[in-house]
Amino acid sequence: MDTSYALDLISRFEQADDEHTIVALLRQLTTQAGFDYFRLALMSPSTIQRPDVTIFNGCPQEWVDAYTQANFFAIDPVVQRGMEQSTPILWADLMVQGVCDDERLAVMTLAQQAGLRDGITFPWHGANGHVGLLSLITSTPRTRAQWLSAVPFLSWLSMHIFEAVVRVCLVGESSHDALSLRELEVCRWAAEGKQTSDIAQILGITPRTVTFHLNNVVTKLGASSKCQAISWALKQGVVRLNVELAAVANVDEQ
């Protein structure tokens, strides 16, 4: 795949406005890049205990059905590893003895028996708590050198794909009311473990006012408690790192 085609493909991903178009573009990418199958999973932090997962599947239907019915997603070693790292995952590395337990290794073995012999997965961790996993799969094994030679180009391409997928998948979701600057300040300090009285002293307001703002945060985020509201605010990127108060340390060669 040459650069001009990749740039055109990125442009089409950016213009995509529905999930079916995303699947069609992923299929084109798979074919042009010399792979046989693909799978892209997007996990949305709707809740911590039960996140929403959307899978764009370009795998054999028999395997898709078996994977879904057995709930292999819950024990898939590719998913587990992708939650823990941002660098590409070579499927062959997961098959090495001792890397996976027997249950997870069985998922990989069954995938091979279904024709998904080898693959590489590109994890993506979004700013708002989303996790994406783009897997490009072959029906025949490839060498480590072959996989690694494709990593730089595909890593760059995958970043644009995930941005498009998130945009399309979230377009129908109702957004929460934006938090005010004061509500954000109160939420940040509450996330640091500060009590109402501490936050009041730091911000120069009364404890009653702090409680008022925290209750607004709960209402705006649709949470059932202050603890849940703060958890959601952090997980979904509503409250971000406060770079204005960042402690910056420079490191050089000395």
Secondary structure, DSSP 8 states (H G I E B T S, - for coil): --HHHHHHHHHHHHH--SHHHHHHHHHHHHHHTT-SEEEEEEEE-S-SSS-EEEEEEES-HHHHHHHHHTTGGGT-HHHHHHHH-SS-EEHHHHTSTTTS-HHHHHHHHHHHHTT--EEEEEEEE-TTS-EEEEEEEESS---HHHHHHHHHHHHHHHHHHHHHHHHHHHTTS-------HHHHHHHHHHHTT--HHHHHHHHTS-HHHHHHHHHHHHHHHT-SSHHHHHHHHHHTTSS---GGG---------
